[in-house]
Amino acid sequence: METSTRQTSAPLPSGHGPLAAADPLDAVGPAFSRLRRASALNAETTVSRKDMTRTLVLNIVEEGPEEDGQEITVGVVAERLAVDPSVASRMVTDCISAGYLIRAASQQDGRRTILQMTAEGVAMLAAFRRHQRAAFEFITRGWPEDERLQFARLLIKYVDSVAEARHSSPES
């Protein structure tokens, strides 16, 4: 096993190596990667990988259209998840098989199929959100309450800004 002799000039945040960048902005990317890998933290009940994937799709269907006239289709799911349409199709099919989504005819174009959430899908998403809150509360249990709330507000602001940036980028 190889060991590193690299020394950093900045103190290690919480003692974790990859996030020990001299500039905290350089640590944001690796922190997001670590956060994604840890997203199934068992705070209340175990969340399966399959359910994690299903919630990605269900969240998109629940969020609904981002622009006038848009309907939620497999293509929209693929675009928002940045995956190949065939991957999105398999994800959607799994949600339908699980009883969380149904396909319906588009009211704008009868040749197109749109996605709608079932009562079971709504319940599954609500249960997952309870899990997410429990995980957040568990992870931040040692934080002062004002820091927990400030972080929550800033994270929401960041995510909203990501959406705004995506819509104003030249590639949109």
C-alpha positions in Angstrom: 0.0 0.0 0.0 1.3 3.4 -1.0 1.2 6.3 1.5 1.3 9.9 0.7 3.9 12.3 2.1 2.2 15.3 0.7 1.9 18.1 3.2 -0.6 20.9 2.9 -0.1 24.4 4.1 -3.7 24.8 5.2 -5.3 22.9 8.1 -7.4 19.9 7.1 -11.1 20.7 7.4 -12.5 18.2 9.9 -9.4 16.2 9.4 -10.3 14.9 5.9 -7.6 14.8 3.3 -9.2 15.5 -0.1 -11.0 18.6 1.3 -7.8 20.1 2.6 -7.4 22.7 -0.2 -5.7 26.0 0.7 -8.7 27.7 -1.0 -12.1 26.4 0.2 -13.5 27.1 -3.2 -11.2 24.4 -4.6 -12.7 21.9 -2.1 -16.3 22.4 -3.3 -16.1 20.0 -6.2 -14.6 17.1 -4.1 -17.1 17.9 -1.3 -20.0 17.5 -3.7 -18.6 14.2 -5.0 -18.3 12.9 -1.4 -21.8 14.1 -0.6 -23.2 12.2 -3.6 -21.5 9.0 -2.5 -22.8 9.4 1.0 -26.4 10.3 0.0 -27.9 7.0 1.2 -26.9 7.5 4.8 -28.9 5.3 7.1 -30.4 7.9 9.3 -33.9 6.4 9.7 -34.2 3.4 7.5 -32.0 1.9 4.8 -32.5 3.4 1.3 -31.8 1.1 -1.5 -29.9 2.2 -4.6 -32.9 1.4 -6.6 -35.1 3.7 -4.5 -32.4 6.4 -4.7 -32.6 6.2 -8.5 -36.4 6.2 -8.4 -36.5 9.4 -6.4 -34.4 11.1 -9.0 -37.2 10.4 -11.6 -40.0 11.1 -9.2 -38.6 14.5 -8.2 -38.5 15.5 -11.9 -42.1 14.4 -12.5 -43.2 16.2 -9.3 -41.2 19.4 -10.2 -43.1 19.5 -13.5 -42.4 21.7 -16.5 -39.6 24.3 -16.5 -41.0 26.2 -19.4 -44.4 27.0 -20.9 -45.9 24.1 -23.0 -43.4 21.5 -21.7 -44.7 18.2 -20.5 -42.8 15.6 -18.5 -41.7 12.9 -20.9 -38.9 10.3 -20.9 -36.9 12.8 -23.0 -37.3 15.5 -20.3 -36.2 13.0 -17.6 -33.1 12.2 -19.7 -32.3 15.8 -20.3 -32.6 16.8 -16.6 -30.6 13.9 -15.4 -28.0 14.3 -18.2 -28.3 10.6 -19.2 -28.9 8.8 -22.4 -32.6 8.5 -23.4 -32.3 4.7 -23.2 -31.1 5.0 -19.6 -33.9 7.3 -18.7 -36.4 5.0 -20.3 -35.2 2.1 -18.2 -35.4 4.3 -15.1 -39.0 5.4 -15.9 -40.0 1.8 -16.7 -38.7 0.7 -13.3 -40.8 3.5 -11.6 -43.9 2.3 -13.6 -43.3 -1.3 -12.7 -43.0 -0.3 -9.0 -46.4 1.5 -9.3 -45.0 5.0 -8.8 -45.7 6.4 -12.2 -48.1 5.9 -15.0 -47.9 6.9 -18.7 -50.7 9.1 -20.1 -51.5 10.6 -23.4 -50.3 14.1 -24.0 -53.1 16.7 -24.3 -50.9 18.7 -26.6 -49.8 15.9 -28.9 -51.7 12.6 -28.9 -48.6 10.8 -30.3 -46.6 11.7 -27.2 -46.7 9.9 -23.8 -46.3 11.9 -20.6 -45.5 10.8 -17.1 -47.7 11.2 -14.1 -47.1 10.3 -10.5 -49.4 7.8 -8.7 -50.6 8.0 -5.1 -47.9 5.4 -4.4 -45.3 7.6 -6.0 -46.4 10.6 -3.9 -46.1 8.4 -0.7 -42.7 7.1 -1.7 -41.4 10.5 -2.4 -42.8 11.8 1.0 -41.1 8.9 2.8 -37.8 9.6 1.1 -38.0 13.3 2.0 -38.6 12.3 5.7 -35.4 10.2 5.4 -33.5 13.1 3.9 -34.6 15.4 6.7 -33.6 12.8 9.3 -30.2 12.4 7.6 -29.7 16.2 7.6 -30.6 16.4 11.3 -28.4 13.5 12.1 -25.4 14.8 10.2 -25.7 18.3 11.7 -26.7 17.2 15.2 -23.6 18.9 16.7 -24.1 22.2 14.9 -25.6 25.2 16.5 -29.2 25.7 15.3 -28.5 29.0 13.5 -25.7 27.3 11.5 -28.0 24.4 10.5 -30.7 26.8 9.3 -28.1 29.1 7.5 -26.6 26.1 5.7 -30.1 24.8 4.7 -31.0 28.3 3.3 -27.7 28.6 1.5 -27.9 25.2 0.0 -31.4 25.9 -1.3 -30.2 29.2 -2.7 -27.3 27.4 -4.4 -29.6 24.8 -6.0 -31.9 27.6 -7.2 -29.0 29.4 -8.7 -27.8 26.3 -10.5 -31.3 26.1 -12.2 -31.1 29.7 -13.1 -27.6 29.4 -14.6 -28.7 26.3 -16.6 -31.5 28.3 -18.2 -29.4 31.3 -19.0 -26.4 29.3 -20.3 -25.6 29.6 -24.1 -26.2 25.9 -24.5 -29.9 26.1 -23.4 
